[in-house]
Amino acid sequence: MISRRHFLQAAMATSALYGASGFGNWARLAAQQQLTQDDLIGGGGSGNVTLVHITDIHAQTQPLYFREPEFNLGVGEMTGLPPHIVGADFRAMYGIEQGSAMDYALTYDDFVSLANAYGRMGGVDRIATVVNAIKADRPEALVLDGGDTWHGSLPALRTEGMDMVQIMNALGVDAMTSHWEFTLGSARVNELIENHVNPAFLGANIFDAEWDEPVFDDYRMYERGGTNIAVIGQAFPYLPIANPSWMFPEYSFGLRRERIAEVVQQVRAQGAEVVVLLSHNGFDVDRKFAEDIPGIDVILTGHTHDALPEPVQVGNTFLIASGSHGKFVSRIDLDVRDGAMQGIEHRLIPIFSDVITPDPEMAALVAETRAPFEAEMSEVIGQAGSLLYRRGNFNGTWDDVICNALISQRDAQIALSPGFRWGATVVPGQNITREDIFNATAMSYPAAYRSEMTGEFLKLIMEDVADNIFNPDPYYQQGGDMVRVGGMGYRIDPAAEAGNRVTNMTLLETGEPITPDQTYVVAGWASVNEGTEGPPIWDVVENHIRELGTVNIEPNNSVDVVAG
């Protein structure tokens, strides 16, 4: 029942641009002539119910560059399955021509040349144009936000999420779920929900830690197109592990599969003809949810930032992955008849910023929210001599810059930086502004600590994170990507047993092995421990970049990944 028609229309519209890399402004002009707003958004949809999905925007309101991962490893039964394919394998699976606009949007190869050709992506004012066009065709379309919305930029940090609340209200979001929102602290989250947030704030897996009772709405029922639709919210289940639990001590989270299954049956009993799980579990967890929980028609998945041009079908459930940072909007049209979903049509809409016209009202609102911080954000700190990106299972070049800054500014031998997926890319030749630095560091627990750790403890940290990432059971994958390391090399076998994945740990400064009983000076940031002391990471990185002037990052060969 899945139609590739709309995706293939976008792909064919850009196929003539093969080889456009390196043609600079001429190629960009050609790209703009080939790609039109109408082509990207498409015409009317089929069926009688339309869902619009955005997720993991991370407070990025502006058009940006964002390089997709070179490493996205699947383990166990997930090996070689979407989204764990990249580059040429990804293009082959989805029929994408190398060098095309969709290649640029969805893979990492030749990113700099293609970025010069096709320009930035995203921008909330462009997203508003797309949403408005969909609603013009289908006025009753449901707009659903998968979370990680109120976090990730300087304005969001300074306003404690208020800028993004205003923007999502104006966009007409009907319901949302959450993850990083809770790092604003439970008091702030509740204050925003009670007084400012228009969308339904859903989290069937969020319970009161003392009374073990639900806190927020489990679901919301909607009547659209003559159809009863239940939208169930699933917040990130491992918040107290991945983020500081002291910021939201009154709440407990967890997968709560049995609870979700109960809610699915509950809404079915109330007459729901379509059940949608608005999830921040991550793709592999949601794939297993689809296997384990009957009765879910569509899972709108988030957290792992995957962008897939087609749904993944698991039994009678369809998983939709809509990317991150505002690069894509998913339109899902459902054919619902005789009390059940009979068909689905999906369109992953790439938000090419030079092609889609900004919505003037949203552009004005975004400018208003940014105005108090514009001078601070726009200050140039240095220049990028290399491509600075973050996304991937192991170190990205932005992570290398952060690790180098921690070592140099905090006088450390080894640096540890969390495996965050969020943060815009900076292309070579681009000025590095304070906004760019905050896009990779803005958070509510930014202290850059300096401490001493034994080799044994470092090994324990590395193995613990590796098991969070590469445990073959998705239900035990509790983190982001692998911790980024500076000043130390290591070998990792993702398929090995827990406790035996990380070997050959080496102090790069001397070339000597890391020994269990020796003590090393380690700097890091984003500790989940309350009371961590140190300067904010953005100041550490800014000072480092100012000293360098131009940031040139050599290829990082310090992580030896054993091929699966």
Helices and strands as residue ranges (DSSP letters): E 2-3, H 5-14, G 15-17, H 24-34, H 37-41, E 49-54, G 76-78, H 87-94, H 101-106, H 111-118, H 124-137, E 142-145, H 154-158, H 162-171, E 175-176, G 180-184, H 186-195, E 200-201, E 207-208, E 219-224, E 227-234, H 239-242, G 245-247, E 251-252, H 257-269, E 274-279, H 283-292, E 298-301, E 312-314, E 317-321, E 328-337, E 340-350, H 360-370, G 371-373, H 374-378, E 380-384, H 397-409, E 414-417, E 431-433, H 434-441, E 448-454, H 455-470, G 474-476, E 484-486, E 488-492, E 502-507, E 512-513, E 519-525, H 537-548, E 550-551, E 559-561
